[in-house]
Amino acid sequence: MAIMMTHLPVYQIDAFTEGPFTGNPAAVCLLDEWLPDDMMQKIAMENNLSETAFIVPSGSEWLIRWFTPVTEVDLCGHATLASAHVILNMLQPERYNVSFSTLEMGSLTVRKNGDMLELDFPADTLQECLLPDLIKESMGKEPLEWFIGRSDYLLLYGTENDILDLKPDFSMLKRADGRGVIATAPGSDTDFVSRFFAPQAGIDEDPVTGSAHTTLTPFWSARLGKKSLKARQLSMRGGYLECTLSDDRTLIAGHAILYMKGEIVI
């Protein structure tokens, strides 16, 4: 009996990049309709990138879902930027913007902004909290202040070097609650810098985390008294973002480039 094979277009995009092999790589898988959840999870695991976005056309907008190698997540910035790059540069280049409908975060818009793409995401809110001893011990360096947002802890340190020097114990941090931990400090040539650790979600350190900047932007906007901010994520790959606080929305702009395109055969 013949075996039916399905060929799915897939793109790998570097988001929030400053050039080849920088930024955060995301896979973008184009579907006509949703695959079973376990199949999408297996594809994300096979891709073995921090995120795989699955997108489905739906009238004038697109449906989007995001998977790490081990779990589906409610929001992902860099894979949304990557998906918009595919749509606005390859599939529908005549368009100026694209709207994505999500399961948990409502409608998200990405628009062209010069040579960048700009995410329009809901801003996070922070509260002071008790920092679990597990997180404090796993980070290896006690922060100056700490807060909790929608899904992540935010730890404030004094200098950019403090952020660069962090060597978290991921096996310990993996047992913490929440999605992940944002470590941040004032930047030397940007308004602020950060790193993002999420072994709880299967990613020890994310190269560049758009969703974390929905937390970082209102935090630093209040601290620095300005709405427009320049940011750098200090992972090994590194990434650059331009962030604007607009009422209860966070606008996050960055560059994206195509690394690879092909087909998934299942």
C-alpha positions in Angstrom: 0.0 0.0 0.0 1.3 3.5 -0.9 2.3 5.7 2.0 0.9 9.3 1.7 3.5 11.9 2.3 2.8 15.5 3.3 5.3 18.3 2.4 5.1 21.4 4.6 6.9 24.6 3.7 9.3 25.7 6.5 11.6 28.7 6.9 14.3 29.4 9.4 14.6 33.1 10.2 17.1 34.9 12.4 15.1 37.5 14.4 16.4 40.6 16.2 19.6 40.0 14.3 22.6 42.2 13.6 23.9 40.0 10.8 24.3 36.4 9.9 24.5 33.9 12.8 23.3 36.5 15.3 19.8 37.1 16.8 17.4 34.3 17.6 16.7 31.6 15.0 13.0 30.5 14.7 11.4 28.0 12.4 8.2 29.1 10.7 6.0 26.3 9.4 3.2 27.2 6.9 0.0 25.1 7.3 -3.4 25.1 5.6 -5.0 23.9 8.9 -3.7 22.9 12.3 -2.0 19.6 12.6 -2.7 17.5 15.8 -1.0 19.1 18.8 1.3 16.1 19.3 2.5 16.3 15.7 3.3 20.0 16.0 5.2 19.3 19.2 7.2 16.6 17.5 8.1 18.9 14.6 9.3 21.5 17.1 11.4 18.9 18.9 12.9 17.8 15.6 13.7 21.4 14.6 15.4 21.8 18.0 15.3 25.6 18.0 14.1 27.7 20.9 10.8 28.2 19.0 8.9 26.8 16.1 5.9 29.0 14.9 3.0 27.4 13.1 0.9 29.8 11.0 -2.4 29.3 9.2 -4.0 31.8 6.8 -7.5 32.9 8.0 -9.1 35.6 5.9 -7.1 38.8 6.1 -5.1 37.7 9.1 -3.1 34.6 10.2 -3.5 32.2 13.1 -0.3 31.5 15.0 0.9 29.1 17.7 4.4 28.6 19.2 6.2 25.5 20.4 9.6 25.1 22.2 11.1 21.6 21.8 9.2 20.5 24.9 6.0 22.6 25.3 3.6 25.0 23.7 3.9 28.6 25.0 1.3 31.5 25.2 3.6 34.2 23.6 6.8 34.3 21.6 8.2 37.5 20.2 11.1 36.4 18.0 9.1 33.7 16.3 6.3 36.2 15.6 8.8 38.6 14.1 10.1 35.7 12.0 6.6 34.7 10.9 5.9 38.3 9.9 9.2 38.4 7.9 8.1 35.4 5.9 4.6 36.9 5.2 5.6 40.5 4.5 8.8 39.7 2.5 8.0 36.4 0.7 4.3 35.5 0.8 2.6 38.9 0.7 5.3 41.6 0.1 2.7 44.2 -1.0 1.4 44.3 2.6 2.6 46.9 5.2 1.5 45.0 8.3 0.0 41.6 9.4 -2.2 40.6 12.2 -1.9 37.3 14.1 -4.7 35.7 16.1 -3.5 33.8 19.1 -5.0 31.4 21.6 -4.2 33.3 24.7 -2.9 36.8 23.9 -5.6 38.2 21.6 -4.6 39.9 18.3 -0.9 40.8 17.7 0.2 43.1 14.9 3.6 43.4 13.2 4.3 46.3 10.8 7.1 47.4 8.6 9.2 50.2 10.3 11.9 51.3 7.9 14.2 48.3 7.5 12.9 46.8 10.7 9.8 45.0 11.7 7.9 46.2 14.7 5.8 44.0 17.1 2.8 45.5 18.8 2.3 43.4 22.0 0.5 43.9 25.3 2.8 45.4 28.0 3.4 43.3 31.1 2.9 44.5 34.6 5.3 43.8 37.5 4.8 43.3 41.2 7.3 43.0 44.0 7.5 39.5 45.2 9.3 37.1 47.5 12.2 35.6 45.4 12.3 31.8 45.9 15.5 30.6 47.4 15.8 28.2 44.5 16.1 31.0 42.0 18.4 33.1 44.2 20.8 30.2 44.7 20.7 29.0 41.1 21.7 32.4 39.8 24.9 32.5 41.8 24.7 36.2 42.4 22.0 38.0 44.4 20.1 40.7 42.6 19.5 44.2 43.9 15.8 44.0 43.3 13.3 41.4 42.0 9.8 41.3 40.6 7.3 39.0 39.0 5.4 39.6 35.8 2.9 37.7 33.8 5.0 34.6 33.5 8.6 35.5 34.4 10.7 36.7 37.3 12.7 39.9 36.6 16.0 40.3 38.5 17.7 43.7 38.5 21.5 43.8 38.8 23.9 46.8 38.9 26.0 46.6 35.8 26.3 45.1 32.3 29.2 43.1 33.6 27.0 41.5 36.3 24.8 40.2 33.5 27.7 38.9 31.4 29.2 37.1 34.4 26.0 35.2 35.4 26.5 31.4 35.2 23.1 29.9 36.4 22.8 26.4 37.6 20.2 25.3 35.0 19.6 21.9 36.7 18.5 23.8 39.8 16.7 26.6 38.0 14.7 24.0 36.0 12.8 23.2 39.2 11.6 26.8 39.7 8.0 27.9 39.0 7.1 30.3 36.1 8.3 30.3 32.5 11.7 31.8 33.1 14.0 34.4 34.6 14.9 37.8 33.1 18.2 39.2 34.4 18.7 42.9 33.5 20.9 45.9 34.2 21.7 49.3 32.7 23.7 49.0 29.4 27.0 50.6 28.5 25.9 51.6 25.0 22.2 50.9 25.2 19.5 51.9 27.7 19.5 48.4 29.2 20.8 44.9 28.7 19.4 41.5 29.6 19.7 37.7 29.5 16.8 35.3 29.6 16.9 31.8 31.2 14.1 29.3 30.8 15.1 25.7 31.5 11.6 25.2 32.8 10.4 25.6 29.2 13.3 23.5 27.7 15.6 26.4 26.8 18.5 27.0 29.1 19.3 30.4 27.7 17.2 32.0 24.9 19.4 34.0 22.4 16.9 37.0 22.1 13.5 37.1 23.8 10.9 39.5 22.3 8.3 38.6 24.9 10.6 39.4 27.8 10.8 42.9 26.4 7.1 43.4 27.1 8.2 43.2 30.7 11.6 45.0 30.4 10.2 48.0 28.4 7.7 49.3 31.0 10.2 48.5 33.8 13.0 50.6 32.2 10.7 53.2 30.9 9.6 54.0 34.4 13.2 53.8 35.7 14.7 56.1 33.0 11.7 58.4 32.4 11.6 57.8 28.7 9.3 56.0 26.3 11.8 54.9 23.6 14.6 52.6 24.6 17.4 50.8 22.9 18.2 47.3 24.2 20.7 44.5 23.8 20.4 40.9 24.8 23.8 39.5 25.9 23.5 35.9 24.8 26.3 34.2 22.9 24.6 35.0 19.6 23.4 38.5 20.8 20.6 40.6 19.6 19.5 44.2 19.3 16.0 45.7 19.9 14.4 49.1 19.8 11.5 49.3 22.3 8.7 51.9 22.8 6.1 52.0 25.5 2.8 53.2 24.1 0.1 53.3 26.8 -0.6 49.6 27.6 1.2 48.3 24.5 4.9 47.6 23.9 6.3 48.2 20.4 9.4 46.0 19.8 11.4 46.5 16.6 14.2 44.5 15.2 15.8 43.1 12.0 15.1 39.7 10.6 16.9 37.7 7.8 16.3 34.4 6.0 18.7 31.7 6.9 17.1 28.7 5.3 13.9 27.5 3.5 12.8 24.0 2.7 10.1 21.3 3.3 9.2 19.1 6.2 8.2 15.7 4.9 5.9 13.7 7.2 
